Amino acid sequence: MSENIQHVTVVGAGAMGSQIAMVCALAGYETDVVDIAQDAVDRASEQLHARMDRDVSKGRRTPEDVDAAFERLTFSTDRDACAAHADLVIEAAVEDLTIKRQVFAELDRVCPPHTILATNSSNIVSSRVADATNRPEKVCNVHFFNPALVMECVEVVPHAGTSRETVATAVAFARSLGKQPVELKKEVPGFVANRLLGALRAEALKLYEDGVADFEDIDTAARTALRHPMGPFELMDMVGIDVVYLIRLAEYEQTGDPASLPAESIKEKYEAGEHGRKSGKGWYDYR
Ligand SMILES: NC(=O)c1ccc[n+]([C@@H]2O[C@H](COP(=O)([O-])OP(=O)(O)OC[C@H]3O[C@@H](n4cnc5c(N)ncnc54)[C@H](O)[C@@H]3O)[C@@H](O)[C@H]2O)c1
């Protein structure tokens, strides 16, 4: 465990927050996961118990470790009571700047002065929430990947005013979770991993749109020459073509650069409702 941190509060009990909280509790931290919605908290508890039961039945974890982790994990809708004794808060609430700024301002009021306030946001860099607090030096992105119980990478991203001490504590904390921290030296939209993925995806779409190769063959090259577990088009179908489209639009809003706009083929699929596996058809047909 990290020496400066004993108590973690995770704000938002959705897909990311619930699993991040479980990771923290499994690593030995006293952890609260809080949400504004009681049904989100109930769903998180139900899903985590089911997930841990499955891990135990498959021999991936011992029942003792899981029981001890659940003893350390509290599900709550009383954010302020939890945050009042947190050494670290990881905000994983809905991706909305206005809501995040409000959450950071309120956390700043209730948390002790030493508490680090981190955001798990994939797209909102921490400088955009840090100035809603009186402790910008203790604010940074701590970015987990989905599913957080499985994926090892955690990106730690400081803004220009984040202190070295905050970065060092966040990196040590990520390592104490059994994760692989990746420290960025400065803010950049998309951080490292999603930028690498975005570059690969953009090139794959260009090759396809230029008529160089069919998308199936581009996927085959990624799998068999680069040993990627799946090709960029298969991955877009899994993530959701609507998600890919909206991420590009959000990036365009931040950069104003037409190069950020979604590729033409993505726009067409988005508008045709071909959103990937979830809609039965995307690049591939799942019906
Ligand atoms: N889903 C991913 O693949 C992924 C990966 C990495 C990072 N992220 C980031 O994690 C964050 C959460 O994403 P998610 O996919 O878990 O979303 P989600 O929609 O599954 O969960 C968001 C939760 O936040 C709750 N919430 C809304 N307003 C709140 C408030 N004021 N206080 C407390 N809780 C509030 C909602 O009730 C909901 O339960 C986002 O910032 C996103 O960018 C997502």
The ligand as a Tripos MOL2 file, in Angstrom:
@<TRIPOS>MOLECULE
LIG
   44    48     1     0     0
SMALL
NO_CHARGES

@<TRIPOS>ATOM
      1 N1        -16.2060    3.7180  -19.9740 N.am      1 LIG1
      2 C1        -14.9120    3.7280  -20.3130 C.2       1 LIG1
      3 O1        -14.4530    2.9430  -21.1590 O.2       1 LIG1
      4 C2        -13.9710    4.6930  -19.6360 C.ar      1 LIG1
      5 C3        -12.5970    4.4160  -19.6210 C.ar      1 LIG1
      6 C4        -11.7350    5.2860  -18.9440 C.ar      1 LIG1
      7 C5        -12.2440    6.4320  -18.3280 C.ar      1 LIG1
      8 N2        -13.5780    6.6910  -18.3910 N.ar      1 LIG1
      9 C6        -14.0780    7.8910  -17.6830 C.3       1 LIG1
     10 O2        -14.7020    7.4840  -16.4730 O.3       1 LIG1
     11 C7        -15.7720    8.3680  -16.1580 C.3       1 LIG1
     12 C8        -17.0270    7.5650  -15.8920 C.3       1 LIG1
     13 O3        -17.3200    6.7830  -17.0290 O.3       1 LIG1
     14 P1        -18.2760    5.4880  -16.9280 P.3       1 LIG1
     15 O4        -18.1290    4.7920  -18.2300 O.co2     1 LIG1
     16 O5        -18.0270    4.7650  -15.6420 O.co2     1 LIG1
     17 O6        -19.7130    6.1910  -16.8700 O.3       1 LIG1
     18 P2        -21.0960    5.5940  -16.3250 P.3       1 LIG1
     19 O7        -22.1410    6.3310  -17.0450 O.co2     1 LIG1
     20 O8        -21.0920    4.1110  -16.3550 O.co2     1 LIG1
     21 O9        -21.1140    6.0300  -14.7740 O.3       1 LIG1
     22 C9        -21.1850    7.3580  -14.3660 C.3       1 LIG1
     23 C10       -21.8460    7.4030  -12.9800 C.3       1 LIG1
     24 O10       -21.7080    8.7180  -12.4650 O.3       1 LIG1
     25 C11       -22.8620    8.9760  -11.6880 C.3       1 LIG1
     26 N3        -22.9540   10.4110  -11.4580 N.ar      1 LIG1
     27 C12       -23.4430   11.3690  -12.2670 C.ar      1 LIG1
     28 N4        -23.3220   12.5800  -11.6630 N.ar      1 LIG1
     29 C13       -22.7420   12.3680  -10.4570 C.ar      1 LIG1
     30 C14       -22.3630   13.2130   -9.3810 C.ar      1 LIG1
     31 N5        -22.5500   14.5330   -9.4190 N.pl3     1 LIG1
     32 N6        -21.7940   12.6300   -8.3050 N.ar      1 LIG1
     33 C15       -21.5980   11.3050   -8.2470 C.ar      1 LIG1
     34 N7        -21.9370   10.4490   -9.2400 N.ar      1 LIG1
     35 C16       -22.5020   10.9890  -10.3310 C.ar      1 LIG1
     36 C17       -23.9970    8.3730  -12.4960 C.3       1 LIG1
     37 O11       -25.1440    8.1540  -11.6590 O.3       1 LIG1
     38 C18       -23.3520    7.0710  -12.9810 C.3       1 LIG1
     39 O12       -23.6010    6.0050  -12.0940 O.3       1 LIG1
     40 C19       -15.8660    9.3630  -17.3160 C.3       1 LIG1
     41 O13       -15.1990   10.5500  -16.9460 O.3       1 LIG1
     42 C20       -15.1210    8.6720  -18.4480 C.3       1 LIG1
     43 O14       -14.4480    9.5740  -19.3220 O.3       1 LIG1
     44 C21       -14.4550    5.8470  -19.0050 C.ar      1 LIG1
@<TRIPOS>BOND
     1     1     2 1
     2     2     3 2
     3     2     4 1
     4     4     5 ar
     5     4    44 ar
     6     5     6 ar
     7     6     7 ar
     8     7     8 ar
     9     8     9 1
    10     8    44 ar
    11     9    10 1
    12     9    42 1
    13    10    11 1
    14    11    12 1
    15    11    40 1
    16    12    13 1
    17    13    14 1
    18    14    15 2
    19    14    16 1
    20    14    17 1
    21    17    18 1
    22    18    19 2
    23    18    20 1
    24    18    21 1
    25    21    22 1
    26    22    23 1
    27    23    24 1
    28    23    38 1
    29    24    25 1
    30    25    26 1
    31    25    36 1
    32    26    27 ar
    33    26    35 ar
    34    27    28 ar
    35    28    29 ar
    36    29    30 ar
    37    29    35 ar
    38    30    31 1
    39    30    32 ar
    40    32    33 ar
    41    33    34 ar
    42    34    35 ar
    43    36    37 1
    44    36    38 1
    45    38    39 1
    46    40    41 1
    47    40    42 1
    48    42    43 1
@<TRIPOS>SUBSTRUCTURE
     1 LIG1         1 GROUP 0 **** ****
